[in-house]
Amino acid sequence: MFLHVREAKYLHDYVIWLRFNDGAEGEVDLKDELWGEVFAPLKDPEVFRDFRVDPDLETIVWVNGADLAPEFLYDNMKVLA
């Protein structure tokens, strides 16, 4: 099964709540993932909060062009009980 992000909401700091096409949902903390040319600008909390679920890529994307693979997000997600 291919993973796709269906919903995403900003929670706090660098934490995003996600729901995937298989029904799994949880939180992912991206604080330690914001390095490199594309992701470093996301260290600014205002920039970080400005993401959306792209209907074509089916993952979260930021206005600067940064995106993260759904598989990466899924593997790093803390599942909510």
Backbone bond lengths (Angstrom), bond angles and torsions (degrees), N, CA, C in turn:
res aa  C-N    CA-C-N  psi(-1)  N-CA   C-N-CA  omega(-1)  CA-C   N-CA-C  phi
1 M - - - 1.454 - - 1.528 109.05 -
2 F 1.317 115.15 134.09 1.451 120.42 174.96 1.517 109.59 -82.77
3 L 1.313 116.52 137.42 1.463 121.26 -179.60 1.525 110.52 -91.28
4 H 1.332 114.80 138.20 1.453 121.71 177.43 1.522 108.78 -138.71
5 V 1.318 116.67 138.77 1.459 121.52 174.49 1.523 107.61 -79.93
6 R 1.332 115.72 125.73 1.466 121.09 179.32 1.528 112.06 -99.26
7 E 1.348 116.83 -36.07 1.465 121.91 179.82 1.513 108.87 -143.11
8 A 1.324 115.45 150.41 1.462 121.16 176.43 1.521 108.36 -151.49
9 K 1.341 115.57 138.95 1.465 121.38 178.23 1.517 108.84 -137.74
10 Y 1.323 114.62 138.78 1.461 120.34 174.08 1.521 108.25 -71.76
11 L 1.339 117.54 133.29 1.464 121.75 177.73 1.524 111.65 -105.36
12 H 1.322 116.84 -62.60 1.460 122.14 -179.05 1.522 108.84 -170.50
13 D 1.316 115.62 162.39 1.467 121.88 178.64 1.530 109.81 44.51
14 Y 1.326 117.01 -113.73 1.466 122.07 178.60 1.527 110.59 -119.57
15 V 1.322 115.16 32.94 1.462 121.86 -177.42 1.530 109.99 -107.36
16 I 1.330 114.72 130.58 1.463 122.41 179.45 1.519 108.64 -124.20
17 W 1.334 115.92 136.51 1.467 121.91 172.38 1.518 107.48 -88.68
18 L 1.339 116.00 137.16 1.462 121.78 -178.05 1.522 111.32 -131.36
19 R 1.338 115.10 148.34 1.474 121.55 168.66 1.530 106.40 -127.63
20 F 1.334 114.64 133.36 1.456 121.23 -177.83 1.524 111.51 -105.62
21 N 1.319 115.46 167.50 1.458 121.45 -177.70 1.527 113.42 -65.73
22 D 1.323 118.56 -16.46 1.469 120.39 176.70 1.529 111.79 -90.63
23 G 1.344 117.20 4.26 1.459 122.45 179.30 1.516 114.80 92.80
24 A 1.324 117.51 -13.43 1.471 120.14 179.34 1.525 109.27 -66.50
25 E 1.319 115.43 142.79 1.456 120.68 176.38 1.510 109.44 -144.10
26 G 1.314 114.60 155.04 1.454 119.55 179.94 1.505 110.75 173.37
27 E 1.315 114.87 -168.26 1.454 122.10 -176.61 1.514 110.15 -114.44
28 V 1.315 114.94 143.46 1.457 120.47 174.31 1.525 107.67 -127.05
29 D 1.335 114.91 130.42 1.466 121.70 178.46 1.525 107.01 -101.07
30 L 1.312 116.28 114.75 1.457 121.48 -175.25 1.523 113.37 -99.39
31 K 1.312 117.44 10.32 1.470 122.22 -176.94 1.527 112.83 -50.64
32 D 1.311 118.04 -43.71 1.466 121.37 -175.76 1.529 113.13 -88.02
33 E 1.328 117.59 3.59 1.461 121.02 -177.61 1.525 113.16 -104.92
34 L 1.325 117.31 -0.08 1.460 121.43 -172.64 1.524 111.78 -93.48
35 W 1.307 116.14 71.57 1.454 121.17 178.69 1.529 107.67 -138.54
36 G 1.298 115.97 161.15 1.457 121.26 -177.06 1.517 110.55 94.54
37 E 1.301 115.41 167.54 1.458 122.45 -173.22 1.525 113.43 -57.95
38 V 1.314 117.84 -41.52 1.467 121.11 -176.14 1.528 112.01 -80.30
39 F 1.337 117.07 -38.00 1.470 120.18 -172.54 1.527 114.33 -92.56
40 A 1.327 118.94 -22.48 1.466 121.49 -179.20 1.535 112.91 -55.63
41 P 1.330 119.92 -38.98 1.469 118.83 178.10 1.533 113.51 -60.85
42 L 1.326 116.96 -22.18 1.467 120.67 -179.48 1.523 112.32 -73.86
43 K 1.323 118.09 -6.42 1.466 120.72 175.13 1.527 110.87 -66.79
44 D 1.318 116.22 -21.73 1.466 121.05 173.45 1.525 106.98 -73.99
45 P 1.340 117.57 116.77 1.473 120.04 -175.75 1.524 114.21 -55.24
46 E 1.320 117.45 -34.40 1.476 120.04 179.10 1.523 111.02 -66.23
47 V 1.308 116.43 -41.01 1.467 121.21 178.63 1.525 109.66 -69.39
48 F 1.340 116.64 -42.31 1.464 120.51 -178.59 1.526 111.52 -58.66
49 R 1.323 116.65 -42.34 1.471 121.28 -177.67 1.522 113.92 -66.95
50 D 1.318 116.83 -16.61 1.459 121.16 -174.40 1.534 110.90 -91.23
51 F 1.327 117.09 66.78 1.464 122.38 178.21 1.521 109.18 -120.98
52 R 1.323 114.23 167.88 1.462 120.45 175.96 1.523 108.58 -151.40
53 V 1.327 116.14 165.61 1.457 120.43 172.87 1.526 106.30 -88.86
54 D 1.318 115.97 118.57 1.459 120.92 179.67 1.530 109.04 -80.34
55 P 1.336 118.35 125.47 1.465 120.89 -176.76 1.528 113.75 -68.26
56 D 1.328 117.88 -23.38 1.462 120.31 178.81 1.527 111.72 -86.69
57 L 1.330 116.74 -45.98 1.470 120.91 179.98 1.523 111.87 -79.05
58 E 1.327 116.75 -23.89 1.468 123.82 -179.53 1.523 112.01 57.13
59 T 1.330 113.89 44.07 1.456 122.62 173.82 1.526 107.39 -152.56
60 I 1.335 116.02 177.98 1.463 118.89 179.42 1.527 109.90 -82.51
61 V 1.330 114.42 141.61 1.464 121.41 178.60 1.523 108.53 -135.62
62 W 1.323 115.42 153.65 1.463 121.97 177.50 1.518 109.34 -112.43
63 V 1.327 115.74 163.21 1.461 121.11 -176.69 1.525 113.08 -63.24
64 N 1.331 118.16 -23.66 1.465 120.56 179.39 1.530 112.43 -83.32
65 G 1.338 117.39 3.15 1.460 121.17 178.96 1.513 114.81 96.66
66 A 1.319 118.02 -6.05 1.468 121.29 178.49 1.530 109.77 -69.12
67 D 1.328 115.44 143.79 1.457 121.30 172.25 1.521 108.40 -151.34
68 L 1.310 115.37 162.01 1.459 121.00 178.75 1.522 108.99 -126.36
69 A 1.308 116.16 138.16 1.459 121.12 -179.53 1.530 110.07 -60.99
70 P 1.315 117.35 138.67 1.466 119.89 178.05 1.530 112.30 -56.56
71 E 1.324 117.06 -35.93 1.469 120.73 180.00 1.518 111.29 -63.70
72 F 1.333 116.82 -39.96 1.461 121.25 177.07 1.520 110.32 -62.91
73 L 1.325 116.78 -46.98 1.463 121.17 179.58 1.524 110.66 -60.99
74 Y 1.310 116.68 -44.69 1.474 122.51 -178.71 1.527 110.40 -60.87
75 D 1.334 115.43 -46.69 1.470 120.19 -178.09 1.526 112.97 -66.49
76 N 1.325 116.70 -24.62 1.467 121.07 -178.17 1.517 113.41 -103.00
77 M 1.301 116.71 6.58 1.457 122.20 -177.28 1.523 111.08 -82.50
78 K 1.311 115.18 136.88 1.460 122.09 172.64 1.531 105.04 -91.09
79 V 1.326 115.54 112.25 1.463 120.81 -176.81 1.513 109.80 -72.51
80 L 1.319 115.12 134.57 1.456 120.88 178.56 1.513 110.43 -85.51
81 A 1.309 115.97 136.85 1.468 119.88 -179.40 1.514 111.22 -83.68
